[in-house]
Amino acid sequence: MRAIVVAVAVNAPSTPPTEGRVGFDFDGFARELRAIEAEAVASLGEEDLAHMRKLERWGTACTVLGYATAWIAPNPISMVLLSTGSTARWAIVAHHVLHKGMDRVPGTPTRLTSKGFAQGSRRLLDWFDWFVPEAWHHEHNVLHHGYTNEVHDPDLVELNVEAIRDARIPRAVKWLSVAGYALTWKLTYYAPSTMQVLQRRDRRRAGGAGTLTDDSRGPERYVAAFDPRTPEGRELWWRSLLPYGVGRFVAIPALFAPLGPAAALSVLVNSVGAELIANLHTFLVIAPNHAGEDLHRFTERPRDRKEWFVRQVLGSANFTTGGDLRDFLSGFLNYQIEHHLFPDLPPRQYQRIQPRVRALCERYGLPYRQETLLARVQKLCAIAVGEAKMKVTGRHSP
């Protein structure tokens, strides 16, 4: 009999039917999942493209309205509009397009395909952010999705915040540290992390030293990433930090200088405020997806694709779903379970298949975690400050 992961052995108290079982039907679960995927792929059509274009227009409208009002005075409305436009560009457009979510949709223009999006000079038009698109693709699409909640997952929250969890400091200071992280994480985490994994990949391809991933974590690793005295640090500054920093906080405000210095200063203040809000917004809808005492992290590789499917359910959580506006504001990251099972589908398909995936998991006795955003954020924060731990799961033989 084949070895089983986990405590599909799901040691989750809310799912007694699967607890301790070694006879979980991996074949049946995988077969029914693939049937759902096949139906979704067969139904791809103009409605998926129209839906993506609508979401893209909503994000663009937020950005345009944000700048149209940003010169008047520093104000929260402009900040929120600019932030929402930036978040939509990353979480909805860039995320799904670089996952090849639109590649199989008939009629999709090249700019919305994985091979055309944000390539070369189109980075300024398609996805102007702290990250180098190629670096984010490798860190997120390859490593995070390929090693979800394993030690090689660069986005495994519980390991990334060990310095805060283990620090002998007052509880209030830990919470302030998490808040500071949330307000800056695109710059202090994602930009250096994505660039570092891309640099390791490039060194490996060139025949140099390096492994698939570097499992070292903590402040030292990220401080080193910013060091301009090293080739790696200079690449981060030249390709990632300076283009966005100068463009967003110098060049764009300068465009409003003809309206007077107060207008340019107002745009700068609103841009900085929008950046902080965008960091917080994306942190709240991204970081809790795979963190919580009710979710699993894994000490060994899955044996096969069937086992991998089960892990995506055990290690992921959804927020409340339904309705384009709610899903837009959640960056469609509230469909995290469906996205991890089928990462190359467009957003509309996640809305369609979510009830079927949930029903399937419940029928097979797998815990399908779906709660409000606030509930998941609370679970994330408990992990981050050391008040809770994730379920650690290996492989067990019957």
C-alpha positions as CSV (number, residue, x, y, z in Angstrom):
1,M,0.0,0.0,0.0
2,R,1.4,3.4,-0.9
3,A,2.6,5.8,1.7
4,I,0.2,8.6,2.6
5,V,0.8,12.2,3.3
6,V,-0.2,13.5,6.4
7,A,-2.4,13.2,8.4
8,V,-4.7,13.5,5.5
9,A,-4.3,12.3,8.5
10,V,-6.0,15.6,8.7
11,N,-5.5,16.3,12.4
12,A,-8.0,19.1,12.1
13,P,-10.6,18.6,14.8
14,S,-13.4,19.9,12.6
15,T,-13.0,17.0,10.2
16,P,-13.3,13.8,12.2
17,P,-14.2,11.6,9.2
18,T,-10.6,11.8,7.9
19,E,-8.7,12.0,11.1
20,G,-6.1,9.2,11.1
21,R,-7.3,7.6,7.9
22,V,-4.7,5.9,5.7
23,G,-7.3,4.9,3.1
24,F,-8.0,8.3,1.6
25,D,-9.1,7.9,-2.0
26,F,-6.4,10.0,-3.7
27,D,-7.2,8.6,-7.1
28,G,-10.9,9.4,-6.9
29,F,-10.3,12.9,-5.5
30,A,-7.7,13.7,-8.3
31,R,-10.0,12.2,-11.0
32,E,-12.9,14.4,-10.0
33,L,-10.7,17.5,-9.7
34,R,-9.4,16.9,-13.2
35,A,-13.0,16.6,-14.4
36,I,-13.8,20.0,-12.9
37,E,-10.7,21.5,-14.5
38,A,-11.5,19.9,-17.9
39,E,-15.0,21.4,-17.9
40,A,-13.6,24.8,-17.0
41,V,-11.0,24.7,-19.8
42,A,-13.7,23.6,-22.3
43,S,-15.9,26.5,-21.3
44,L,-13.2,29.2,-21.8
45,G,-14.5,31.9,-24.1
46,E,-15.2,35.5,-24.8
47,E,-16.9,35.9,-21.4
48,D,-13.6,35.2,-19.7
49,L,-11.8,37.9,-21.8
50,A,-14.6,40.4,-21.3
51,H,-14.5,39.7,-17.5
52,M,-10.8,40.3,-17.3
53,R,-11.0,43.4,-19.4
54,K,-13.7,44.7,-17.1
55,L,-11.6,44.1,-14.0
56,E,-8.7,45.8,-15.8
57,R,-10.8,48.8,-16.6
58,W,-11.9,49.1,-13.0
59,G,-8.3,49.2,-11.8
60,T,-7.3,51.6,-14.5
61,A,-10.2,53.9,-13.6
62,C,-9.1,53.9,-10.0
63,T,-5.6,55.0,-11.0
64,V,-6.8,57.7,-13.4
65,L,-9.2,59.1,-10.9
66,G,-6.6,58.9,-8.2
67,Y,-4.1,61.1,-10.2
68,A,-6.9,63.4,-11.5
69,T,-7.6,64.4,-7.9
70,A,-4.1,63.9,-6.3
71,W,-2.8,67.3,-7.3
72,I,-5.6,69.2,-5.4
73,A,-4.5,68.4,-1.9
74,P,-3.2,65.5,0.1
75,N,-6.4,63.4,0.7
76,P,-7.4,59.9,1.6
77,I,-9.7,59.5,-1.5
78,S,-6.9,59.9,-3.9
79,M,-4.7,57.6,-1.9
80,V,-7.3,54.9,-1.8
81,L,-8.0,55.2,-5.5
82,L,-4.3,55.0,-6.4
83,S,-3.8,52.1,-4.0
84,T,-6.7,50.2,-5.4
85,G,-5.5,50.6,-8.9
86,S,-2.0,49.4,-8.0
87,T,-3.4,46.4,-6.1
88,A,-5.7,45.4,-9.0
89,R,-2.8,45.6,-11.4
90,W,-0.7,43.2,-9.4
91,A,-3.2,40.9,-7.7
92,I,-5.7,40.5,-10.6
93,V,-4.0,41.4,-13.9
94,A,-0.4,40.5,-13.4
95,H,-1.1,37.6,-11.1
96,H,-3.5,35.7,-13.4
97,V,-1.8,36.7,-16.7
98,L,1.6,35.6,-15.6
99,H,0.1,32.3,-14.4
100,K,-1.0,31.8,-18.1
101,G,-4.6,32.3,-17.0
102,M,-5.5,34.0,-20.2
103,D,-3.3,32.1,-22.6
104,R,-6.0,29.6,-23.6
105,V,-8.8,32.1,-23.8
106,P,-9.8,32.7,-27.4
107,G,-9.2,36.2,-28.7
108,T,-6.8,37.3,-25.9
109,P,-4.5,40.0,-27.1
110,T,-0.7,39.4,-26.8
111,R,-0.4,42.0,-24.0
112,L,-2.6,39.8,-21.8
113,T,-0.7,36.6,-22.4
114,S,2.2,35.3,-20.3
115,K,4.6,35.8,-23.2
116,G,3.6,39.4,-23.9
117,F,2.7,40.9,-20.5
118,A,5.2,43.4,-19.0
119,Q,7.9,42.3,-21.4
120,G,10.7,44.8,-22.1
121,S,9.4,48.4,-22.2
122,R,5.9,47.2,-21.6
123,R,6.7,46.8,-18.0
124,L,6.1,50.5,-17.6
125,L,2.6,50.1,-19.2
126,D,1.5,46.7,-18.0
127,W,2.9,46.4,-14.4
128,F,4.9,49.2,-13.0
129,D,5.8,48.1,-9.5
130,W,8.7,47.3,-7.2
131,F,9.2,43.8,-8.7
132,V,10.9,42.7,-11.8
133,P,8.2,40.6,-13.5
134,E,10.5,37.8,-14.4
135,A,11.7,37.6,-10.8
136,W,8.2,37.6,-9.3
137,H,7.2,34.9,-11.8
138,H,10.0,32.6,-10.7
139,E,9.5,33.3,-7.0
140,H,5.7,33.0,-7.0
141,N,4.7,30.8,-9.9
142,V,7.5,28.3,-9.8
143,L,8.7,28.2,-6.1
144,H,5.6,29.2,-4.1
145,H,3.2,27.1,-6.2
146,G,5.6,24.2,-6.6
147,Y,6.6,24.0,-2.9
148,T,3.5,25.4,-1.2
149,N,4.0,25.4,2.6
150,E,7.2,23.4,2.4
151,V,10.5,24.7,3.7
152,H,11.5,25.6,0.1
153,D,8.4,27.8,-0.3
154,P,9.9,31.4,-0.1
155,D,6.5,32.7,1.0
156,L,6.1,30.4,4.0
157,V,5.0,33.0,6.6
158,E,5.8,31.0,9.7
159,L,9.4,30.7,8.7
160,N,9.7,34.2,7.3
161,V,8.7,35.8,10.6
162,E,10.8,33.6,12.9
163,A,12.8,36.6,14.0
164,I,9.6,38.2,15.3
165,R,8.1,35.0,16.7
166,D,11.2,34.0,18.6
167,A,12.3,37.5,19.8
168,R,12.2,38.0,23.5
169,I,10.5,41.3,23.3
170,P,7.1,42.6,24.7
171,R,4.0,41.4,22.9
172,A,3.1,45.0,21.9
173,V,6.5,45.4,20.1
174,K,5.8,42.2,18.1
175,W,2.5,43.5,17.0
176,L,4.1,46.8,16.0
177,S,6.7,44.9,14.0
178,V,4.0,43.0,12.1
179,A,2.2,46.3,11.4
180,G,5.4,47.9,10.1
181,Y,6.0,44.8,7.9
182,A,2.5,45.0,6.5
183,L,2.9,48.7,5.6
184,T,6.2,48.1,3.7
185,W,6.3,44.4,2.6
186,K,6.4,45.0,-1.1
187,L,9.6,46.9,-0.7
188,T,11.1,45.1,2.3
189,Y,10.1,41.5,1.4
190,Y,8.8,40.9,-2.1
191,A,11.3,43.0,-4.1
192,P,14.4,41.6,-2.5
193,S,13.0,38.0,-2.1
194,T,12.0,37.8,-5.8
195,M,15.3,39.2,-7.0
196,Q,17.3,36.8,-4.8
197,V,15.6,33.7,-6.1
198,L,16.0,34.9,-9.7
199,Q,19.7,35.5,-9.1
200,R,20.1,32.0,-7.6
201,R,18.3,30.5,-10.6
202,D,20.6,32.4,-13.0
203,R,23.7,31.4,-11.2
204,R,22.6,27.8,-11.3
205,R,21.8,27.9,-15.0
206,A,25.3,29.4,-15.7
207,G,26.8,26.4,-13.9
208,G,27.7,28.3,-10.8
209,A,27.1,27.5,-7.2
210,G,23.6,27.5,-5.9
211,T,20.7,25.2,-5.1
212,L,17.0,25.3,-6.2
213,T,16.2,27.5,-3.2
214,D,18.1,29.1,-0.3
215,D,16.3,28.2,2.8
216,S,18.1,30.8,5.0
217,R,15.7,33.3,6.4
218,G,15.8,36.3,8.6
219,P,16.9,39.9,8.6
220,E,20.5,39.2,7.5
221,R,19.4,37.7,4.2
222,Y,17.3,40.8,3.3
223,V,19.8,43.3,4.5
224,A,22.4,41.6,2.2
225,A,20.0,41.9,-0.7
226,F,20.1,45.7,-0.5
227,D,23.9,46.0,-0.3
228,P,25.0,48.1,-3.2
229,R,28.6,47.0,-2.8
230,T,27.7,43.6,-4.3
231,P,26.6,42.7,-7.8
232,E,23.4,41.2,-6.5
233,G,22.6,44.3,-4.5
234,R,23.4,46.6,-7.4
235,E,21.1,44.6,-9.6
236,L,18.3,44.9,-7.1
237,W,18.7,48.7,-7.0
238,W,19.1,49.1,-10.8
239,R,16.4,46.8,-12.1
240,S,13.9,47.0,-9.3
241,L,14.0,49.7,-6.7
242,L,15.3,52.7,-8.6
243,P,13.0,52.4,-11.7
244,Y,9.8,52.3,-9.6
245,G,11.0,54.6,-6.8
246,V,12.1,57.3,-9.2
247,G,9.2,56.8,-11.5
248,R,6.5,56.8,-8.9
249,F,7.8,59.3,-6.4
250,V,9.9,61.7,-8.6
251,A,8.9,61.6,-12.3
252,I,5.1,61.4,-11.9
253,P,4.9,64.2,-9.3
254,A,7.1,66.3,-11.5
255,L,4.6,66.0,-14.3
256,F,2.2,68.1,-12.1
257,A,4.8,70.9,-11.6
258,P,3.2,73.1,-14.2
259,L,0.2,73.4,-11.9
260,G,2.6,74.7,-9.2
261,P,4.9,73.3,-6.5
262,A,2.0,72.7,-4.2
263,A,0.3,70.4,-6.8
264,A,3.5,68.4,-7.3
265,L,4.0,68.1,-3.5
266,S,0.4,67.0,-3.1
267,V,0.9,64.2,-5.7
268,L,4.0,63.1,-3.9
269,V,2.2,62.9,-0.6
270,N,-0.7,61.1,-2.1
271,S,1.6,58.7,-3.8
272,V,3.4,57.8,-0.6
273,G,0.1,57.4,1.2
274,A,-1.2,55.2,-1.6
275,E,2.0,53.1,-1.4
276,L,1.5,52.4,2.3
277,I,-2.2,51.6,1.8
278,A,-1.4,49.3,-1.2
279,N,1.1,47.5,1.0
280,L,-1.4,47.0,3.7
281,H,-4.2,46.0,1.3
282,T,-2.1,43.4,-0.4
283,F,-0.7,42.1,2.9
284,L,-4.2,41.5,4.2
285,V,-5.4,39.7,1.1
286,I,-2.2,37.7,0.4
287,A,-0.4,36.8,3.6
288,P,-3.3,35.0,5.4
289,N,-3.8,32.6,2.4
290,H,-1.5,29.9,3.8
291,A,-1.0,30.9,7.4
292,G,-3.1,29.8,10.4
293,E,-3.1,27.1,13.1
294,D,-5.7,25.2,11.1
295,L,-3.5,25.0,8.0
296,H,-0.7,22.5,7.3
297,R,3.0,23.0,6.5
298,F,4.9,20.0,5.1
299,T,8.3,18.5,5.9
300,E,8.6,16.3,2.9
301,R,7.8,16.4,-0.8
302,P,4.5,15.0,-2.1
303,R,4.9,11.6,-3.7
304,D,2.9,12.5,-6.8
305,R,0.4,14.9,-8.3
306,K,-2.5,13.3,-6.5
307,E,-0.9,13.9,-3.2
308,W,0.0,17.4,-4.3
309,F,-3.7,18.2,-4.9
310,V,-4.6,17.2,-1.4
311,R,-1.8,19.4,0.0
312,Q,-3.2,22.5,-1.8
313,V,-6.4,22.1,0.1
314,L,-4.8,21.4,3.4
315,G,-2.4,24.3,3.1
316,S,-4.7,27.0,1.7
317,A,-7.7,29.1,2.9
318,N,-10.3,31.1,1.1
319,F,-12.0,34.3,2.2
320,T,-15.7,35.0,1.6
321,T,-16.4,34.8,-2.1
322,G,-19.0,36.0,-4.5
323,G,-19.8,39.1,-6.6
324,D,-17.3,40.9,-8.9
325,L,-17.0,43.9,-6.5
326,R,-16.1,41.8,-3.5
327,D,-13.8,39.7,-5.5
328,F,-12.2,42.7,-7.1
329,L,-11.4,44.3,-3.7
330,S,-10.0,40.9,-2.6
331,G,-7.8,40.7,-5.7
332,F,-9.6,37.4,-6.5
333,L,-7.2,36.0,-3.8
334,N,-10.3,34.9,-1.9
335,Y,-10.3,31.9,-4.2
336,Q,-7.0,30.7,-3.0
337,I,-7.9,27.0,-2.8
338,E,-9.2,26.9,-6.4
339,H,-6.2,29.0,-7.6
340,H,-3.7,26.6,-6.1
341,L,-5.4,23.6,-7.5
342,F,-5.7,25.2,-11.0
343,P,-3.3,28.2,-11.2
344,D,-3.7,28.7,-14.9
345,L,-7.4,29.6,-15.0
346,P,-8.8,33.1,-15.5
347,P,-10.6,34.8,-12.6
348,R,-14.1,34.2,-13.8
349,Q,-13.6,30.4,-13.8
350,Y,-12.7,30.5,-10.1
351,Q,-16.1,32.0,-9.4
352,R,-17.8,29.2,-11.4
353,I,-16.0,26.2,-10.0
354,Q,-15.7,27.3,-6.3
355,P,-18.9,25.7,-5.1
356,R,-18.1,22.5,-6.9
357,V,-14.6,22.3,-5.4
358,R,-16.0,23.0,-1.9
359,A,-18.6,20.3,-2.3
360,L,-16.0,17.8,-3.5
361,C,-13.7,18.5,-0.6
362,E,-16.6,18.1,1.9
363,R,-17.6,14.8,0.2
364,Y,-14.1,13.4,0.5
365,G,-13.7,14.7,4.1
366,L,-11.0,17.3,3.4
367,P,-11.2,20.5,5.5
368,Y,-12.1,23.3,3.1
369,R,-11.2,26.5,5.0
370,Q,-13.3,29.5,4.2
371,E,-13.8,32.4,6.6
372,T,-14.1,36.1,6.6
373,L,-11.0,38.1,5.8
374,L,-10.9,39.4,9.4
375,A,-10.9,35.9,10.8
376,R,-8.1,34.8,8.5
377,V,-6.0,37.9,9.3
378,Q,-6.4,37.2,13.0
379,K,-5.1,33.6,12.4
380,L,-2.2,35.0,10.4
381,C,-1.2,37.5,13.2
382,A,-1.3,34.8,15.8
383,I,1.2,32.8,13.8
384,A,3.3,35.9,13.2
385,V,3.7,36.9,16.8
386,G,4.1,33.4,18.1
387,E,0.7,32.9,19.7
388,A,-0.1,29.9,17.5
389,K,1.6,27.3,15.3
390,M,0.7,25.7,12.0
391,K,0.2,21.9,11.8
392,V,3.4,20.3,10.8
393,T,2.9,17.3,8.6
394,G,5.2,14.7,7.1
395,R,4.6,11.4,5.3
396,H,3.4,8.4,7.2
397,S,3.1,4.8,6.1
398,P,0.0,2.8,7.0
